């Protein structure tokens, strides 16, 4: 599919950007706009092309076709290519890439080479303060914790006042608790400065928490592109729906403009009479009831997830496995027979993929 451009002023614009490696198409006609101060997350499985796209924007690689424009200036296009160091783009790497032989202050100053001494010192002091690492100025990378290293890497990327910040899995090396706090601090800092940013991640929860706009990528293409809430609650494709979080699919056939399933009939606009289709819904869309008041099913097991308990159930009609989330309790819910109701407003209907059609 070809996603619509982002509804924002075009600070960064990509127009049909492609990259090939021999016979392999790594990126196929990628197009989007990003507004100044906005954050775009590229989400996808390993090998989908998201890191390659960052490298094209940064200028580390050249596109085979298409155009990249930042702040009205063509960075790459037919007969035009601006070198990475002249693009005004900051880059944060997954491993931070701090120079081990330089102090924190010297690492941050590295991107300011050539600036007058007084200006350089003032800017380093300013960006260290903004990133909350002024007290670490004289330390070396081996003396820093993971969170401190991440903040220093961010300070270094922001020191030259880039027009765009690119971040490739910047939080993946941090432990879960630290990752959440550092991510929140980084997001607050980016909002404060107002710099546009593109963040690559394979973690749907991270993308949903950070992004103004979210692009789900698959096989070198943008599968879906919208704001996170719209994508999560109304995904345009079954692949995007599954990638953004857990859910269940319920197969059926279209009759009279609706998908007929053991849990009810659901509107199926655009699908043909008799066509195989699936209803997709999140675990929270299901509710338990008496077997006589809903679709009979059996609880096969309960998965304790901390604040939630996920029930794995199997419908008596058709034997389909479903998942339902409930607030957790001290005692697990025992296996047994129950009824199920499905909120029709939380259901998305898609044409069945080949592996789901039967």
N, C-alpha and C positions, 0 to 999 in steps of 0.2 A: 504494500500500500504506500501511497505518497502522503505523508502527514502535512497538515496545513502549517504555514509558518507560525512562529510564536507571536501572539498579539502584543507586540511591544515595539518601541522605537528601535530602529536597526543600528545599534552600537556595533555589534558583530553580526556579519551576514555571511552565510555559506550558501553558495548557489551551485547545486549539482556537482559536488566535489566527489571525485572517484580516485581510488588508488588500487593498482594491480601489482602483483608480484608474479611475473611470468603468466601462467594460465590461471592463477588464483586471483579472484577479485576480493580484495580485503575490505573495500568500501565502494558502495554503488550509489552514486548520485545523491549524496547527503545534502539536504537543504534545510536551513532554519535561520531565524533571526533571534538575537538576544539583546535585550535592552540594557542600558547603562545601570550598574548597581544590582542587576539580577543574577541569580544563581541557577545554572542549569546542571542537572545531574545526568550523566550517561550511565545507564544501568544495563548490565547484560552478563551473560556467561563468558568464561574465558574464551578468547579467540573470536569474539563477535565483532571486533574492530574498534572498540572504544578507545583503547590506548593508541592505536594507529591514528585515529582522528585527532587526538591531542597532539601527536607529533606533527601532523600536517599543519595544524593551527600555529604551533610553536615555530615551525619552519625547519624542524629537524629532518623532515622528509618533504619531498615535492609531490603535489597531486598530479595525476596523469591528465586530469581534466577538471573543469569547474573553476570557481572563483572564491577567494576568501578576502573579505573586506572588514577592516577594523577602523572605527571612527572616520569613515569616509575615505580611507586610504586602502588601495588595493595591495594586499600582501602577497597574493599568489593568484595567477590567472594567465591567460594566453599572452606570452611574451613578457611576463612580469613575475619577478620573484625577489622578495625582500629577505635578506639574511636574518637568521634568528636574533642576533644581537641588536639589530636595528628595528625590531618590531614593537618594542615597548610592552613585552609580555613577560609576566613572571611565571615561574614553574616550580611547583613543589613535588618532589619525588617521594615514592613510597619509602625509601630508605633514608630520606632527609638529605643525603649527600653533603654533609658538613665536612669541611676540610679539617682533618685531625690535627694538623700542625699549626692551625690558626685559632686564636681565641674567639670567643663568642662575638666580641665587638669587631674583630678582624673579618670573621665570616660574614657578618652583616654588611661590612664596608666593601666587601669584594665586588659587588655589583655597582659600586659607585666610583670605581677607578677612573681617574682623570678629573674628578671634581676638585675644586679648590679645597685645601686642607680644612679651613674653618667651616665651610659648608658641609664637608663630609662628616666631620665630627658632630656637628649640630644635628644632621639628619640621622646618624647612627644613634645618638642619644634619644632623639625623638621616637624613632621606630622601636627601640628597645623598651622605652617607657610604654608605648601603646600596646606592645605585645606582653607587657608585664614581666620582662626579664632583665630589667636594668641591673639588678643585683648579681646577675650572672656574667656581666660583661667581660670579666678577666678570666673566666673559667675556659677550659678546653672541652671539646666534645666528649671525651671519655669520662669527664666528671659530671655529665648531665644525665638525668633520668630520661625515660622515654617521652614523658610529657614535656619536659623542658626542651629536649631536642626538637620536638615538633614545633614548639613556640618560636624557637630560634630560627628554624627553617622558614617559618612563616614570616618572621621579621625580615630575614634576608630577601625573600621573594618580594616583599612590599617596599623595601628600601628605595628602589629606583622609581617609585610611583608608577607602576605599570598600568596600562589601560585595561588589561585583562589578566586574571590570575588563573592558571591551569593547575589542577591538583589531581595527581594520579594515585588513587588508593592511599590518601595521606594519613588515615587513622588505622590502617589494617595491622600495623605492628604493635599497637597498644592493647593492653589488657582491657576486658570489657568495661569494668567500672571506670577506668581512666579514659577509655575511648569516648564514653558518653559525655564526660565533663569537658574534655579537651575539644570535642566536636562542638559542644554548646558555646564554649569560649571563642572558638574560631569563627563560628557563625555570627556571634555578636560583634566581633571585631570587623568582619567583612561588611556587616550592615552599617557599622559606625563609619567606616571609611568610604563606603559606597562604591567599591570596585566590583565590576562584573567578574564572575568566576564560573568556571566549568570544572566539575568534580566527577571523576571516574570512580565507580564503585561496583562491586558485585553483590552488595548487601541491600536488599529492598528496604529494610527498616531505616537504614541510614539515608537512602535516597529520599524516602517519604518525609523524613524529619528535616532535611536540609533544603530541599529544592524549592525554587519558585516554579520551575518547569522541569519536567522529567521526561527523558527519552529512553524508552526500552529498545535495545538494539538486538538484532538477531542476524547472523550470517552477513555482516557488512551493510545492513540496512536498518533504518529507523522503523521499527515495528509499530510504535505508538508514541505520541508526543502531546503532552497536555500538562495542566497543573496536577500535583500529586493526588488531591482529593478526587478530581474527576477521573483520573486513570484508575484509582483504586476501586471506586464505587461503580464506575461505568466504563470498564476497559473495552476498547474497540475490537480486540481480537482475543481468542482463547489463549494464545501463547502469552500475551501481556497479562491476562488475568491470572494465569498460573504462576508467572514469574514474580508477581508483586506480593504474593502471600498465599498461605494455605487456603484450599477450597475443595469442594466436591463437585463432581460432574454426574449428572443424571441423564442417561440416554432416553431417547424417545423418537417419535415420528410426528411430523406436522400434519394436523387435520383441522380444517376450518380456520386457518390463520393462527393456530396455537400449537405449541408443543405439548403433547399428551404424555404425562408421566404418572407413576404411582403416587406422587405427592401433589398432583393437581395439573391444571392447564395453565400455560404461560404464553403470553403474546410472542409471536415469532414473525415480526414484520420482515418482508423481503425474502422469506424462505418459501419454497414451492410446496404444494400439496404432496404429502407422502415422503417428503425429504427427511433423511436422518439428521438429527440435531441433538444438541446436549444443552441442558440447563446447568449453568455454573453459579455457585453461591458460596459465600464464606461460612465458616463454622458457626458464627454468631447468628446466622439467618434461620437456623433450625431451632425449634422449641419442642420440649417433651410434653406429652399429654397422655391420657388414658388410651390404650390400644383401640378401644371402640370409637374414640373421637378423632383418630388420625390414622396415618398409614402405619400398620404394625411393623415393628422392627425389634431386633434383639441387640442389647448392649454386649459387645464381645470383649471389650477391655476398656480400662480408663487410664489415660496418660496424665500424670501429675506434672504440671508446668509452672508450679509456684502459685501465682495469683489465680491461675485458671486450671481447670481440669478438662481435658479433651476426651470426649467419649467417642470411641470407634464403634459404629453400629452397622448392622446389615439389614437391609429391607427384606421382609418376607416375600414380597412380590418382586421377583427379578434378581434377588440376591446382591444388589449393589451395595458397596461399602460407602458409608458416609461418616462425616465428622461433625461433632457438635461441641461448642465451648460453653462451659458453665463456670461460675465462681467456685473456687476450690473449697473443700471442707477438710476437717481433720481425718475423716473416714472416707475412703474411696467408695464410689458408687458401685454396688455389686452388679455382676452380669444379670440380665433378666429381660423380660418382654416389656416393651413400652410402645407408645404411639408417637408419631412425629408429625409436626406441622411446619410448613415452610412459608416464610414471609414472601409473598409474590413481588413486593417492591424491591427485594434484594436479589432478584434473579436476573441473570443475563443469559440470553439464548444465542447460541452460535451454531453454525453449520458444523456437523460432526467432522472432525479430522479423520483421515483414513484409518488410524489405529483405534478410533472410538466408534466408528460406524460398524454396525453389526446387524 
